[in-house]
């Protein structure tokens, strides 16, 4: 394992002060699976105040110090360092009532959710694996540590984490773990919509998303009751579309909603606490699903209504309509790059229309009519030509 120097530097500091320190969690899992590594998390037997004492020469942030986590900035990289701990009893199917610090690495690993997330490595790459996580990685299995039903009962979010890992890593869920998460699915009612949507976004970016959504439909129905009304025809459409789409959470959410035919997709997104920006983008994709794209006029009209990156729309459209001529649509988009497709591109403004004696709401109507005429090649986008065209329109 090639550990960056900005990480080993912190590990060295802790060890020089007489403490243990290991890389744990997603970074190590990704490294062992030959996947890109993002953030490094460290775990240590040093208590929070001892961690801070070790790093007096570094910028530290009390990220979650009550839970044992201190963030240390190493060459501008934020690294979370957490004290070994065990969780106090859980009270709400989501959060432990407190944490108890321990000096034993195995006890810390035992509190984690799945075996693949409980593998540790020291600064020399020596692996500590108390629960068979490496073997489960080799067999591409997701297995809960200890008693699966207890793990999910403690924290219901682990149910969706298991499904996200199954989608992203293309792993299968071990039988007892699978049965337990199905039995405990109703505890997802204790999980906030924000946390559900975060896991769902990650799941939708995974290559195995369609299979997971279908295989665990009963689980998703807990927080998406609209799924109960989706027939097999629409499920097949959704599976087909998702199999053609890229690993993009917004595109795949749009496909999930539109191709399954679930009612009121905008309300679903609101219930899941998606941001207003995400809702606008996803709904824009759905609304433009069947927009004509065969001529320059079609493309200008599409450009006029498009509120998301064109590449995103094209990926969504190709997944919805497998017969889409991707090259032709892309070519039309390029050919219309400098065309007038919005009011800001129009060669006249509101004051020009007012000078014709037009007032009130009709000013906006005139500008919209002029834009339509330009996009449809009925008049050229020049100041005098547009004013002459407007004078000829009897409707005004």
CORLIN-V592375 format. One record per helix or strand of 3 or more residues. SS is the DSSP state (2 for helix, 1 for strand). FROM is the first residue (numbers start at 1). LEN is the number of residues. If there is no record, write none. Layout:
BEGIN
ss: (SS;SS)
from: (FROM;FROM)
len: (LEN;LEN)
END
This chain:
BEGIN
ss: (2;1;2;1;2;1;2;1;1;1;1;2;2;2;2;2;2;2;2;2;2;2;2;2;2;2;2;2;2;2;2;2;2)
from: (5;21;26;41;48;60;65;69;77;85;99;105;115;133;148;157;175;185;193;209;217;225;232;249;265;276;296;310;326;343;350;361;383)
len: (12;4;7;4;7;5;3;6;7;3;3;6;3;6;7;13;9;6;12;7;4;5;13;12;7;12;10;11;10;3;5;15;9)
END
